[in-house]
């Protein structure tokens, strides 16, 4: 689609990048409106962000973008589910070793 947002946002999968991508999928095309979805901590000037969001909005690319985001979100959900299963399995193993005492282990801080 010839948009260059990746040149002004270092993490396109971060909050700002995903907000912009989801707004594009939802139908927003105005670069000014899309630029308002950026976190204020983004260092690029607003004019540069707006310029990076100008593109050619053809239906094939928009469909592909939507499919890619759905695929990414599905895999993120699968990873989270897998991590939870691993955590539960590790807690069971620790409980066996510590004769059932797993106090304090479930309070592990999340990333």
N, C-alpha and C positions, 0 to 999 in steps of 0.2 A: 504494500500500500504506500510505500515510500515515506512512511513517517519515521522520524529519527529520534524518538523519545529516549531510546537507549543511550544516546550520546550525552544527555543531560541528567538522566537518572541512573545512578550506578547499579541499583538493584531493581530491575524491572519486575521482579517477583515480590518486592516489598509492598507495603501498604499503598504508597502513592502510585506505583506502577500498576498494581492490580486494580486500584480504583479507576484509573484512566482506561485500562483495557476493558473492564466490565462496563464502563460508561459507553465506550465505543460499540461494544456488542449490543448494548441496550438501545443504540440509535443516535447517541450524541456525536456530532461531527464538528461542532464549532471549536476551534483551537483555544479561543478565549475561555469558553466554559470548561473545557477539559483541563486547562492549566490551573483552574481554581481547585482542582482535586489534589494538587501537589501539596505535600507537607511544607510548612514554612521554612523548615530546616534545609530544604533543597537549596544548594548554593547557587545554582544557575539563575541568571536574571530572567524575569518573567517573559521578556521579549524573546529570549532564546528558547524558552520552553514552548511558547506559542508557535514560534517558527518550526520547532521540531515536530509539532503535532499537525502540520499541514500535509495532507496526502491525497492520494487517489482512493476513493472508497468504493472499490468494485465488490460486487456481491460474492464472488468466488473467494476472495481473500478474507472477507468478513466471516463467511461461513467457516473457512479454515481456522481463523482465529478463535471462533466460538468453540469449535471442536477441540482445538489445542488446549484451551482453558478448561473445558470439561474434563479432558484427559488428565491434565495436571492436577485438578482438584480431586479426581478419583484416586490418583496415585498417592496424593498427600493423605487422603482418608485411609487408604490401605496401609500406609507407613505408620500412621498414628495407631491404628488397630493392632498392627504387628508389634509396635513398641509396648503397647499396653499388655499384650499377651506375654511378651518377654519379661516385663516387670513382674507380672503375677507369677510366672514360673520361677523367677529368681527369688521372690519372696517365699515361695513354697520350699525351695531348697535351703534357704537361710533358716526357715522355721524348723526344718528337719535337723540341721546342724546345731541350732541353738535350743533344741528341745521345745519348740513352740513359741519361744519368746522373740517376737519381731517388733517389739515396742520401739518406737522412734524411727523405724526404717521407712514407714509409709509417708513420712514427713519430708522426703527428699525433695529439694527445690526443683522446679521445672525450669527448663532453658528459656 
